[in-house]
C-alpha cells in the first residue's frame, strides 16, 4: 500500500480538525439551546447534518492561504477559521435552497424540506411548506450567528479593523448582494436586454459564489498568517478566475450532469429559473424563436423531462455549451498561470494546484 502524499496527509489532518471543531462547537450550542426548550433541537440537528458533508473547499482554500503565507501546520486558529467558513457556507446553502425552492441538497432533503416533513410526520396544524420555510430561515440565521461567534473566537486576529476581519465582513456582505442580483435577474431577465445577459450572469457568479468560494477564503487564511498586500493580490489573481470557473462548471452540471453523481434532479436549475452564463450564451446564440422558448420555460417548476432534453439540445446546437466550456477553460488557464507566479513553497503550491484542478474538472 502506497503512503499518502504530504499534501493529502496534511489536508486530512486539517479536515479532521475542522470536523472535530464543528462537532465540539455545535455540541456546546446544543446544550445552550436545550436550556431554552428541547423543541428547538431540530435546528441544531439540521446544521450538524449539513456541515457533516461537503468538499471543505472553502476551509481548504483558507488553510493553504495560511500555509502559503508562512502559517504553521496544526495551529488551532486556522482550524477555527475553517469552522467559521463551513458554518457560513451552511447558512448560505440553507437560505439559497429556500430562495431556489430546491428540495434536495447533497442527495438528501434540503433543510426547509426536512422541516416540512417534520410537520407532516407529526400531523401539526396549518401549512407544512410555510412551516418548513420559516423554520429553515431561522436555522440559517442561527447558523450565520454561529459563524460569527466562531470567527470572533480567533481573538486579536479577528478584531475590528484587522485585515482578516475586513475580509470576513466583506465576504458576507458580497454574498448577500450577489444573492439579490441572482433573484433580480430571474424576475427582470426576461424583459432586459439579452445582449447583456452573459455579463450580468458573470457578475452574479463573481459576487454570489466565486469570491466566497475561493477568493475570500484564500485571502482570509493569508491575512491570518500576516500575508503582505502583494501576496494577497497574487492570491486574488489566482483564486477569482478559479472561483468563476468553479461556479460555471456547477452551472453546466446543473443542466447536463448525472443526478446520481450531482445529487440533484437533472434540469433543476432550469426549473428554478437560473439565468446562468450557459443560459446567457443560449439566449444570445439561439434563433429568436428558440430564445423565446427558453425564456418561457425558465422558472417553470413543472418543466417536463422532454422540455429539459429539448433545452439541452438547443444549448448544444447553438454553441452555448461550447462557449461556456471555452470560458471555463480560459478562466482555468488564467488561474493556473497566476498560481505559477505566486512566491510559495512547494507544498502549498502543489496543494492549491490540486484544489484548482479538482474544482474545474469535477463531475459533482
Protein Blocks (a to p, Z undefined) as FASTA:
>chain_A
ZZddfklmmmmmmmmmmmmmmmmmmmmmmmmmmmmomklmmmmmmmmmmmmgcjhlmmmm
mmmmmmmnopaehiaklmmmmmmmmmmmmmmmmmmmmmnopabeehiacfklmmmmmmmm
nopghjfklmmmmmmmmmmmmmmmmmmmmmmmnommlgghiaklmmmmmmmmmmmmmmmm
mmmmmmmmmmmcfklmmmmmmmmmmmmmmmmmmmmmmmmmmmmnopafklmmmmmmmmmm
mmmmmmmmmmmmmmmmcfklnopaehklmmnopacfklmmmmmmmcfklmmmmmmmgopa
klcfklmmmmmmmmmmnommmmmmmmmmmmmmmmmmmmmmpccdfklmmmmmmmmmmmmm
pcZZ
